[in-house]
Amino acid sequence: MNYQGGLIMAVRSKSWGYSEEKILMEKCNKLTIKELEQIFPNRSRESINNKIKRLKRAGKLKDGKNENTIKRSYNQRGKEIN
């Protein structure tokens, strides 16, 4: 949201391009969110996560993250897997 002249306006983000979407679909199950942020420096973590959710709802993504990726994600956050 953006506050401008007494009005609150929604800020429209940049659309995802075909090549960005294709790369995300290829990499999202193999990389952590921090690693995806490196690949898409102009995209926020929230934007990346929302795009992944939309792709899953559309049936374009089916598999979840593999065990190695999950372990790396916990490690990057400084947490242990129980």
C-alpha positions as CSV (number, residue, x, y, z in Angstrom):
1,M,0.0,0.0,0.0
2,N,1.1,3.5,-0.7
3,Y,-0.2,6.7,1.0
4,Q,-0.5,9.5,-1.4
5,G,-2.4,12.8,-0.9
6,G,-4.8,11.5,1.7
7,L,-5.6,8.3,-0.3
8,I,-4.3,4.8,0.2
9,M,-3.4,3.3,-3.1
10,A,-2.4,-0.3,-3.8
11,V,1.0,-0.6,-5.4
12,R,1.0,-3.0,-8.4
13,S,4.1,-5.0,-8.6
14,K,5.9,-6.0,-11.8
15,S,4.5,-9.0,-13.6
16,W,6.5,-12.2,-13.8
17,G,8.0,-12.8,-17.2
18,Y,7.9,-16.1,-19.0
19,S,11.7,-16.8,-18.5
20,E,11.4,-15.9,-14.8
21,E,8.5,-18.2,-14.3
22,K,10.3,-21.0,-16.2
23,I,13.4,-20.6,-14.0
24,L,11.3,-20.5,-10.8
25,M,9.4,-23.7,-11.8
26,E,12.8,-25.5,-12.5
27,K,14.5,-24.3,-9.3
28,C,11.9,-23.9,-6.6
29,N,12.0,-27.5,-5.4
30,K,15.8,-27.7,-5.4
31,L,16.6,-24.3,-3.8
32,T,15.7,-22.6,-0.5
33,I,14.0,-19.3,-0.5
34,K,17.2,-17.5,0.4
35,E,18.9,-19.1,-2.7
36,L,15.9,-18.1,-4.8
37,E,16.3,-14.5,-3.6
38,Q,19.8,-14.6,-5.0
39,I,18.5,-15.7,-8.4
40,F,15.7,-13.1,-8.4
41,P,17.3,-10.0,-6.7
42,N,14.5,-7.7,-7.9
43,R,11.8,-9.9,-6.3
44,S,11.0,-9.9,-2.6
45,R,10.7,-13.1,-0.6
46,E,7.0,-12.5,-0.4
47,S,6.7,-12.1,-4.1
48,I,8.6,-15.3,-4.7
49,N,6.5,-17.3,-2.2
50,N,3.3,-15.9,-3.6
51,K,4.3,-16.9,-7.2
52,I,5.1,-20.4,-6.0
53,K,1.7,-20.7,-4.4
54,R,-0.1,-19.4,-7.5
55,L,1.9,-22.0,-9.7
56,K,0.9,-24.8,-7.3
57,R,-2.8,-23.7,-7.4
58,A,-2.6,-23.6,-11.2
59,G,-1.2,-27.2,-11.2
60,K,2.1,-26.1,-12.7
61,L,4.1,-27.3,-9.7
62,K,3.4,-30.6,-8.0
63,D,6.4,-31.9,-6.1
64,G,7.5,-30.3,-2.8
65,K,11.0,-29.5,-1.8
66,N,13.4,-32.5,-1.5
67,E,14.9,-33.6,1.8
68,N,18.3,-32.0,1.1
69,T,16.7,-28.6,0.4
70,I,14.7,-28.8,3.6
71,K,17.8,-29.5,5.6
72,R,19.7,-26.5,3.9
73,S,16.7,-24.3,4.7
74,Y,16.8,-25.1,8.4
75,N,20.5,-24.8,8.5
76,Q,20.3,-21.3,6.9
77,R,17.9,-20.3,9.6
78,G,20.1,-21.7,12.3
79,K,17.5,-24.3,13.3
80,E,17.8,-28.0,13.9
81,I,15.5,-30.6,12.3
82,N,13.8,-32.7,14.9
